[in-house]
Amino acid sequence: MAQGSKKSGARGRSAGSASKGSAANDPGRADKSVQAFRDALEKSVTLSRDRLQEVVDDAVARGRITRDDANELVSRLVSRGRQQSESMLRDLERLLEQARSRLR
């Protein structure tokens, strides 16, 4: 989950920074950026913190994981999810700005 989204986002950023032309001058580059963003969305998974907590609470009740480990797991997953969301929002904002530049 995290790796696929991260790789797609990084690929989109590196492709954009490696080229000297702007997206306004190269519609193909903008199309590739949009595709990279779509790929990242397709590979992502969305779970609410409540649902995640419910699942680990069940695992604790069954004796599959300790309470401390469950709490740490939920915290880490939520933190990673926030980072990925912020990264994808930054990428989306960048793509929107490129599209606006093309329209000017």
N, C-alpha and C positions, 0 to 999 in steps of 0.2 A: 504494500500500500504506500508507505512513505517513500520508498526508493523510486518507484515508478513515477510518482508525481514530481519528485525532486529532479529526477533525471530529465523529464520532459521540460520542466521549467528552466533548468540550467541550459538545456540544448537551445531553447528559444532565445535565452538571453545571450548566449555566446554567439549564436548566428547573427543576432542583431548588432552586437558590438564589434564583430569581426569585419563587417562590411562598411565601406566608406560612404556609400549612397544612403539616402533616406528611404523610408518605406513609400514616401510620396513619389519617388522616382523609380521604384521597383515594386510594382504590385505583387509580383511573385513572392518576394520576401515577406510581405505582409500576409499573403495567403499561407505561407509556411509557418509563420508565427501563430496564426489563428489555428492551424492544424495542430501545432504543438500544444496549444492551450486546450483544444478539444481532447487530445490524447491524455493530457493530465487529468481532465475531468472524468474521462471514461475509466481511468485506473483508480480513481479515488473512491473511498467509501465513507458514507456519512452515518454516524451513530450519535444519538444524544448521550449526554453524560449520564442522564437518568437510566437509560437502557443499559449502558455499559456497567453502571453501578449495580443494577439488578442482576446482570449476568455474573459478576464477580461475587456478589453477595450469595448467590446460589452456589457457586464453587466453594466459598468459605463454609457454607452450611453443610455441604457434602464432604468437607474435609479434604478437598483437592488442593487448597491453597490457604496460607495463613492470612489473617486479617491484615497484618502489616504489609505483606507482599501484595495483597489485593489493592490496598489503598495506594501503594507506590505504583502499581501497574496502571490504575485508573489515572493517577496524576500524570504519569509519563505519556500515556496515550492522549489525554486531553491537551497536554502541552504541545505534543507533536502535531496534533490536529490543528491547533491554533496557528502554529508556525506555517503549516502547509496552506491554510486558508489565507493567511496574510500574504504569503508568497504568490498564490494564485490571484489574489486581488491586485497585487502590484503588477503582475503580468497583464491582467485584464485592463487595468488603467493605462498601461503602456500601449497596449493594442488599440484602445480607444483613442488615445492621443495620436497614434499613427494614422488612424482612420480620419480623425478630424483634420490632420495636416493634409491628407490627400484631397479633402473636400475644399480646402481653402484655395 
